[in-house]
Amino acid sequence: MHSPISRRALAIGMALCVLAFAVAACGSDDNNSSSGSSSTSSGAAATKAQKVGVLLPDTKSSVRWESFDRPLLEAAFKSAGVPVTIENAQGDKSTQQQQAEQLITNGAKVLLLVNLDSGSGAAIESNAQSRGVKVIDYDRLTLKGSASYYVSFDNVAVGKLQGQGLVDCLGNSGTPSIAELNGSPTDNNATLFKQGYDSVLKPLYDAGKAKKVADQSVPDWDNQQALTIFEQMLQKTNNKIDGVLAANDGLGNSAISALKARKLKQIPVTGQDATPQGIQNILSGDQCMTVYKAVKKEADAASKLAIALATGKQPEAGLVNGKTNDTAKDVPSVLLKPEAITKDNIKVVFDDGFLKKEDVCTGKYASMCTEAGL
Ligand code: BGC
């Protein structure tokens, strides 16, 4: 049997294995345990180091996925000592399915999924479940899925901030004509955002205090299509649009580009994600507001839940703060609070470490930053 020293080495090795989620790589491997060598065990853990997988959706619907979610998730898992592999499906559902498959084959025990639509997301989740792999819906809920948790923001609240933001920016000037540029019809979040902003805008439409002149969804949140769609909205209304409820900064920028191409004056345009471009558009007055979602908090919460799932433990008390119905069942959820950003509180996104001045206050924006007190 083992000497006390090799027993200790084995114990340390096992502890490292558990830490690295490499239970399968260590505990069930007779060669490693009988050798009693911690370096062999942890070495095995290091080479089999793909234990949490993240499936990001694309690079075109928002810069957030690659610019914020990827580095912040990497940092969150790194500081927890958990190996993570992050993939991006570039908007392709079958690619995402293959990436999920590959991550599972490589030993992932937990997947974080940002689905491309609920159907493909649910298929990924049921396959994972059949292989003993747990899934966390990251940012987007998979309807009729089988995720263990859902980590996101209160997305109806995001929409309410956009609706109220637009109303505030429009002020009390007659009966404004409003155009709604909604997110992807296949993204459950887009439905929730709309629910939020329509809860603010519809009573105004109904009371004749504002007029809805256009209302259209943008497939896959595609900014190029948004430009065409908004162009058509301007065409149809004879340029008579006084405010744009754009569901994120990318769509907002498409509307701004179309307005500029027609040499029309600045009008209130909303957004979401507090992207560098969105913040620049706010500084220049082309955009009126954005919604800041602290992705760091979202990434941290998701990493904690992933670790709890992989180790079979309950997550820390208070982390899971709600349930969200996926139309078949309630999914335990972490729902974080979004914040509206206008020129007046633009500092928030820098003070929070989300954006760096050098990524925003460049070229013609340098003097605007100084003026805004940045
Ligand atoms: C996210 C937004 C993002 C949009 C497009 C939504 O599901 O919540 O932050 O702008 O997708 O990627």
Boltz pocket constraint, residues with backbone or C-beta under 6 A from the ligand:
constraints:
  - pocket:
      binder: B
      contacts: [[A, 61], [A, 62], [A, 64], [A, 139], [A, 140], [A, 183], [A, 187], [A, 189], [A, 190], [A, 221], [A, 247], [A, 248], [A, 249], [A, 272], [A, 273]]
      max_distance: 6.0
